[in-house]
């Protein structure tokens, strides 16, 4: 995965495993499906160029921690327009959250 820049995870995935994109240093954008319910610890460990995560799920997925290393740049979180408030009151609240229309 060392050359991946953009990833779109298909529907039906319910859990993203621990360290799923570990050291995908060129990863910039990822889209996660509406079926996602939980995210294992540090799936974006050392994804130094990650700029945005698009979460299509209406309910914020349960997550331990996304990054193991220090982040120097913020990551934009894109979520469904009708669910922005749910993300603002979840463990995702520290992200800059932007609404999207599905």
N, C-alpha and C positions, 0 to 999 in steps of 0.2 A: 504494500500500500504506500510505499515511499514516494510514488509519483502522483497519487490521487490529488485532485484539486477540488472536485465537486462530487458529492455522493447523494443519491436519492434512494432511500431505503423503501422497498415496496410494502404495500399493505399486508396485513396479517402478522407482522412482527409485533410481539407483545413485550419482549424484554431485550434490551441492548446490553450485552454482557460486559463484565469488568474489562477495562482496557481495550475495548473493541477496536479503537483506532489508534492504539498506542504507537507513538513515534511516526504518525503520518504527518510529517513536518510541513508538507506542502498543502495539506488540506485547508481550503478556504471557506467552503460552504457545504452544509449538510442539511438535507430535508428528511425529517423523521415522520412516519405515518400516523394517521389518526388512531390506529389500533394500539399504539405503544402505551404501556401501562407503567413500566419501571425501567430504570437505567442503573446498571451496576456501577460500582465505584470507578472513578477516573477513566471514563471511556475516551477522553480527549487528552490523555497524558502526552505531553510534548507535541501537541498540535500547535506549533508556534505561530502559524499563519492563519489560524481559524478566525474568520471575520463574522460569520453569521450561522445561526442555527434556526431552521424553520421547523417548528413543531406544529403539525396539523391536528394533533389531538385536542379535543375540547377540554379534557381534564388534565391538568398538569401532571406529567408522570412523576412518580416517586424517584428521587435521586439522592445518592449519598453525597458525592462530590464529583464535579466534572473534570477538574484539572488538578494534577498533583504538583506541578511546578508553578512558580509565580507567573502570573499573566501581566504583561506590560501594556497590552492593548485590549480595549474592551471588545466584547463579543456581542453583536446585535442578536436579539431573540425576536423572531417573527412568529406570531401566533394568530389564530382565528379572531377576527374582529369581535365576535360576540363573547369571547372568553378572556379578554385582556385582564379584567378584574381578578379572575381566578388566578392568573399567573402573578399578578401584583401582590397577592396575599399568600403566595406559596414560597417554596425554597428557591424559586426562580426570580424572586423580587429584586435581586441585586443586579440583574441584567438590564440593559436598555431595551425596553420592550416596545415593539412596533406591531400594529395590527395589520392583518392582511385579509382580503376578501377571498373566500373560497368559491 
